[in-house]
Amino acid sequence: MNRKKGGIFVVHELYLSASQNLNFCRLWAVVRKIVPPVLAGFLVIVVWGKLPIFAATAGNEEGPALGLRLIPEAAAVGDVAVMEITIRHPEQPVSDIQLRFHDTLIPLFEHPRKGHDVLIGLIAIPYHSKPGTETIGLGWRDRKGHRELSVSLKILSRRFKSEKLHVTPSRVTPAPKDVERIKREGEEVRAVYAASRPQRLWNEPFQRPVNGLVTSPYGTRRLLNGKLKSYHGGVDFRAATGTPICAANTGIVGLAKNLFYSGNIVILDHGSSLFTTYAHLSRIDVTPGRLVEKGQVIGLAGATGRVSGPHLHWGVKVNRVNVNPLHMLQTLNSLFAMDSTGTAEVSQPPLVRK
C-alpha cells in the first residue's frame, strides 16, 4: 500500500478492508505501516468495531439510518425533554418509527424549522417521578427488518414550595350532587385529551396568554383551607376580571364550558398531544371545534370555579402529563432559535437539583 496516499483515502481503504472481514492482526499490520502507533490503534478500534463517534446513531454498515439527539440528557419533574430524530438517508426506506416513554407511544412531528427529515418527540416528566434513570425506547423498520435502540434520561428531583389558599368550603368538600358532576366532567376532559389531532398545528413560537406577574408557579403544594389537596399543575398569572386572554399558539378548541373546579375554561389542541388550558375565565369567546390563531382573544380573565380571587390559570399537557408551562414555552420556542451553523438548537433553563 502506498504510504503517500491521503488520510481520507487511507481511512476509506481501512474501512473496506474491515468490511471484507480481514482479521484483526492483518488490519493492524496494514495500519502500522501507514500511521503512528497511537493513531493506528485508534483507527483500528473505530474501523474494526464500526463505532459511532461523537453522536448517537443507529443503522447498518452502509451508514447510520437515524441520528438521535436528546436535549437535555437530564431533566427535572415537570420539564419537557426533546428527542430529535434525523433521517440521515432519505433515499433509504425507513418506516414505522416509534418512540416510547413509560410505555406510552410518543407522537412525532416534523421539526418546525428543519423539515420533514427531522422529527421531534416531546418527553414529559410527570410530577411524581422518582429521581433516577429512565429509558426511552426507539423502534423502526428498514431494509434489514425491525430495529430497536434505547436512550437513557436522568430524572432530577426538584423542590416545590407550599402555599395556603382560602376558598369557598363547598369547593374543597363538594356536596354529593357536585361529586357526580365532577366525575362526569373528568370523563369529558379526559376524552378531549385522548382525541388530539395527529399533526402539529403550529408554525410559530408560543407566547404567554397574558402580560401579568406569575403569582403561583407550577408544582406548588396547595393547602386549601388548611388541608393538602393537590399540587399546582400550571401557573397562575395576575389578571383583573375582564382582562383579555389570548391563545398561546394556533390550535383547535377542544373544550369551552364551565367546570366545577376550573370555572369557565378553554382547552386548545395544538396537535400531537400538546394542549394548553385557560381557566377561571369570566367570559368565553370561542366554541368547540373552532380553529383559533396565535394571539387571538379566547376569553376574559375572571374568578370562576375554585379560586381565591381573579387570575388566569394557564396549564399545559404533553402526552396527558401536566408540565411546567414556562419550561414548555422555552423548550418549544428554542426550536426556532438558530445557532451559528444555521441549524436550530434547543436550549434549556438551569435545573434545580435536590
Secondary structure, DSSP 8 states (H G I E B T S, - for coil): --TTS-HHHHHHHHHHHHHTT--HHHHHHHHHTTS-HHHHHHHHHHHHHT---SSEEEEETTEEEEEEEEE-SEEETT-EEEEEEEES-TTS--EEEEEEETTEEE-EEEETTTEEEEEEEEEE--TT--SEEEEEEEEEEETTEEEEEEEEEEEE-----EEEE---HHHHS--HHHHHHHHHHHHHHHHHHTT--SS----S----SS---EEE-TT-EEEETTEEEEE--EEEE---TT-EEE-SSSEEEEEEEEETTTEEEEEEE-STTEEEEEEEEEEE---TT-EE-TT-EEEEEB--SS-SSSBEEEEEEETTEEE-HHHHHHHHHGGG-B-TTSSB----------
